[in-house]
Amino acid sequence: MDKCLAKRKAIMVLSEETIVDSSKQSRMEINLADLPTDPGLRLRIWDYNPNIRDEVRRAYLLKGPCQPRNHEFPYTNFGTKPRRFNPAWFDEFSTWLEYSVNQNAAYCLCCYLFKPNIGAQAGGDSFVGLGFKNWSKKEKLRIHIGGVNSAHNQAWSKCAILLNEQQHIEALTIKQPEQSNIDYKIHLNASIDCVRFLLRQRLAFRGHDESETSNNRGNFIELLQFLADHDKSIETVTFKNVAENLKLTSSDFQKAILNAVATETMELILSDIGDDFFSVHVDECYDVSVKKQMSVVVRYVDTRGHIIERFLGIEHVPNATSIPLKTALDDLFSRHGLSISNLRGQSYDGASNMQGELGGLKKLILDENRSAYYVHCFAHQLQLTLVLANAITVFEKNKLPKLSMNLI
């Protein structure tokens, strides 16, 4: 009983060691550049791990058959006549015939790489393992080639397929991502063109109903559909021809392009200003969500002497008092690398929080930079003038008392 248990344990240990050795072999890396060139010194192709077998085959095919043409081929006696390998055979069978200096024997490269391990067939193992040495019978070389469906020709067909990169699996896996990248770029560029057009024309992007059954899916999707209808290359990579998660029509995607465009535009504006002087126009109002927003416009002179006005951004402020407005303006300047020391003008409406002499935004900026001169916004002055003129017209038309006129 003890002997049986001992034998069983020994078998288990041996099997575990075999598994470990096999695992090590599967992880072993082969240096393809150091593969033996002499066919007599090579490992059998079936001794390589299946995971790297095709790599070894391709490496040998790229090297080509071993044909040492300048070698001094030794003579061998066949009966009463000494014979040797004829190097002219390399020219006649140039694609597959090999010679081993170590074994003084001829081999077949394609059969070595692909001949199935099924015993004697099409010359047996002469041109693969043992080597062909009968120099007196050249016809054996043609017999080895055989007919159309011979083992040699089947092996040669497999070699041609392996070398055909378009049919090889690695080439396909590389080609597919390359085509996917090309399609994605076409789709992305079309979407960017739609965004640029809508921005230039100042049109809305979204629609109330953007479902596929809607008659009007919004300007962005309708414009992209228009491009697809008139350009086959765009049609094949958009809408129904792509995966659901790759249509590039979501609101998040549109906002991402908008942000990218805004960033590029801002960089151009800031590079145009450089380190020169500039002025700001600031105004505040409530948006549709009843949140206070502060808009900022910069005014400067470019290198050609032209007066330029550019919209710099909108900043949310908790309230319309001067201190939050000043803090938001400082944050905007800091984010874009603008210095308040280069500020040479400030323009607002006539509200006390903006141009107040004691605690207005104008005063807070002048405390830091005495050169930032204040100018009452001409647009607001014109608005006040028109409102007053309209009120006077109404009073005169309705012949209201002069007392009421004095109240204006």
Secondary structure, DSSP 8 states (H G I E B T S, - for coil): -HHHHHHHHHHHHHHHHHHHHHHHHHH----GGGS--SGGG---GGGS-HHHHHHHHHHHHHH-----TTS----EEETTEEE---TTHHHHTTTTEEEETTTTEEEEHHHHHH--SSSS-SSTTIIIII-B--TT-THHHHHHH-STTSHHHHHHHHHHHHH-TTTSHHHHHHHHHHHHHHHHHHHHHHHHHHHHHHHHHT-----S--STT-S---HHHHHHHHHHHH-HHHHTTSGGGS-GGG---SHHHHHHHHHHHHHHHHHHHHHHHTTS-EEEEEEEEE-TTS-EEEEEEEEEE-TTS-EEEEEEEEEE-SSSSHHHHHHHHHHHHHHHT--GGGEEEEEE-S-HHHH-TTTSHHHHHHHH-TT-EEEE-HHHHHHHHHHHHHHHHHHHHTT--HHHHHT-
